[in-house]
Amino acid sequence: MENNGPIISRGDSPKDKLRRVLLIVVALFFIGIYSMYMFTINEQPDEFGKEADHSLPKIIEDVSEDVAYKTEENKIDKPIEVEVETAEFYYKKALAREEEKDFVGAVAHYTKVINLANKYSAEMWNALNNRGIIKAKQFKDYKGALADFNQIIETETNRIDGNMILTRLEAGYTNRAYLKKLKGDKDGACDDLYEALYLGVESSKDFIQQQIDKNCL
């Protein structure tokens, strides 16, 4: 007998329904786990409790390069200055100490000048002259002062280059005359004054003549 009506299913068995339910449950379980995993990754804080900032490494890199550039620039623009301990260096320090009335310090620095300076240099002559005056006036060290003035006179009168500087020699004689007067050696002081006058230094001639008139006539 021909059947032209719709085909009607007889339905699933209980085992098929159970299998389908289990598959749905397992699928939902894995979907839930995956969703929680993705949420956790997206919301994960960094070590200090702040959300990670992926631009930070670039910022640090830029700052580091800038610092390195500035450091190198400073090395070029600001070289380390080192003071060279020359005769001129100590002579300036000696003058500063003398200005401050630190005569012990001044003598110490003048001594360093004498040890470093060229024999015929201005620093050598000034250091000997100034040190001798300080020794005589401030410390009553007449022997030490006499040695300084004698060295000036001997240096100029025995110059091997023949370029005697009369103003230096005249200062040596007049300062030695002053020292001898302090020691009570009137004749020795007058001898040095006459030697100084004989040199004919125009700028000192009147002063020396006055000292001769006052002490030697």
C-alpha positions in Angstrom: 0.0 0.0 0.0 1.5 3.3 -1.1 2.1 5.9 1.7 2.1 9.4 0.4 2.1 11.2 3.8 5.0 12.7 5.8 7.6 10.5 7.3 7.4 10.8 11.2 10.5 9.9 13.3 10.1 7.5 16.1 12.4 9.7 18.4 15.9 9.2 20.0 16.6 6.6 22.4 17.4 7.5 26.1 21.1 6.8 25.5 21.3 9.2 22.6 19.7 11.9 24.7 22.2 11.4 27.6 25.1 11.5 25.2 23.9 14.8 23.7 23.5 16.4 27.1 27.0 15.3 28.2 28.5 16.8 25.1 26.8 20.1 25.7 27.9 20.2 29.3 31.5 19.4 28.4 31.5 22.1 25.7 30.1 24.7 28.0 32.7 23.8 30.6 35.6 24.3 28.2 34.1 27.5 26.9 33.8 28.8 30.5 37.5 28.0 31.3 38.7 29.6 28.1 36.7 32.8 28.8 38.1 33.0 32.4 41.6 32.5 31.1 41.3 35.3 28.5 39.8 37.7 31.1 42.6 37.0 33.5 45.3 37.7 30.9 43.7 41.0 29.9 43.3 42.2 33.5 46.7 41.0 34.8 48.5 43.9 36.7 52.3 44.4 36.5 54.7 43.9 39.4 53.9 47.2 41.1 50.1 47.0 40.9 49.7 49.1 37.8 48.6 48.0 34.4 51.6 47.3 32.1 52.5 50.2 29.9 54.1 48.9 26.7 55.4 52.4 25.8 57.6 52.5 28.9 60.7 50.7 27.4 60.7 53.3 24.6 60.5 56.2 27.0 63.4 54.8 29.1 65.4 54.2 25.9 64.9 57.8 24.8 65.8 59.2 28.2 68.9 57.0 28.4 70.1 58.2 25.0 69.5 61.9 26.0 71.5 61.5 29.2 74.3 59.8 27.4 74.4 62.6 24.8 74.5 65.3 27.5 77.1 63.5 29.5 79.3 63.2 26.4 78.6 66.9 25.6 79.7 67.9 29.1 82.9 66.0 28.8 83.7 68.1 25.7 82.5 71.5 26.9 83.8 71.3 30.5 87.2 69.8 30.7 88.7 69.3 34.1 90.9 72.2 35.0 94.1 71.2 36.8 96.3 73.9 38.4 99.9 73.6 37.4 102.2 74.3 40.4 104.6 76.7 38.8 106.7 79.6 40.2 104.1 82.0 39.0 101.4 80.0 40.7 103.1 80.1 44.1 104.1 83.7 43.7 100.5 84.8 43.4 99.6 82.7 46.4 102.5 84.4 48.4 101.2 87.8 47.5 97.7 86.8 48.6 99.0 85.5 52.0 101.0 88.7 52.5 97.9 90.8 51.8 96.1 88.8 54.4 98.9 89.4 56.9 99.7 85.7 56.9 103.5 86.2 56.8 104.4 82.6 57.7 102.3 81.4 54.7 103.8 84.1 52.5 107.4 83.1 53.4 106.5 79.5 52.7 105.2 80.3 49.2 108.0 82.6 48.4 110.4 79.8 49.3 108.6 77.5 46.8 109.0 80.2 44.1 112.7 80.4 44.8 113.0 76.6 44.4 111.1 76.6 41.1 111.9 79.8 39.3 114.6 80.5 36.8 117.6 82.1 38.4 117.3 85.3 36.4 113.5 85.6 36.3 111.4 88.3 37.8 109.7 85.8 40.1 113.1 84.8 41.6 114.1 88.4 42.2 110.7 89.4 43.7 110.5 86.3 45.9 114.0 86.9 47.3 113.3 90.7 47.8 109.9 90.2 49.5 111.0 87.3 51.6 114.0 89.2 52.9 111.8 92.2 53.9 109.3 90.0 55.7 112.1 88.2 57.6 113.6 91.5 58.7 110.5 93.4 59.6 108.1 90.7 60.8 110.4 88.1 62.4 113.6 89.9 63.1 115.4 87.2 61.2 118.3 89.4 60.1 120.5 86.5 59.2 117.9 85.0 56.9 117.1 88.4 55.4 120.8 89.2 54.8 121.1 85.9 52.9 118.2 86.8 50.6 119.6 90.3 49.8 123.1 88.9 49.3 121.7 86.4 46.8 120.1 89.2 44.8 123.4 91.2 44.7 125.5 88.1 43.8 123.1 87.0 41.1 123.0 90.3 39.3 126.8 91.2 39.6 127.8 87.7 38.4 125.3 87.2 35.5 127.0 85.1 32.8 124.7 86.6 30.1 126.0 90.1 30.9 122.4 91.5 31.0 122.6 93.1 34.5 119.4 94.6 35.6 120.4 97.7 37.6 117.0 98.2 39.3 117.3 94.8 40.9 120.9 95.3 42.0 120.0 98.7 43.4 117.1 97.2 45.4 119.5 94.6 46.8 121.9 97.2 48.0 119.3 99.6 49.5 117.5 96.8 51.3 120.7 95.4 52.6 121.6 98.9 53.8 118.3 99.1 55.6 119.0 95.7 57.3 122.5 96.8 58.4 121.0 99.9 59.9 118.6 97.8 61.9 121.5 95.8 63.2 123.4 98.9 64.2 126.0 98.6 61.4 126.0 102.3 60.3 129.2 102.1 58.2 128.1 99.0 56.4 124.7 100.6 55.7 126.4 103.7 54.2 128.7 101.6 52.0 125.7 99.9 50.5 123.9 103.2 50.0 126.9 104.6 48.1 127.0 101.5 45.9 123.3 101.9 45.1 123.8 105.6 44.2 126.7 104.8 42.0 124.5 102.5 39.8 122.7 105.7 38.7 119.1 104.4 38.7 117.3 107.6 37.9 114.0 106.7 39.7 115.8 106.0 43.0 118.6 108.6 42.9 116.9 111.3 45.0 115.7 108.8 47.6 119.1 107.2 48.0 120.8 110.7 48.3 118.3 111.6 51.0 119.2 108.5 53.0 123.0 109.2 52.6 122.5 112.8 53.8 120.4 111.6 56.8 122.6 108.7 57.9 126.1 109.0 56.5 127.2 112.7 56.6 
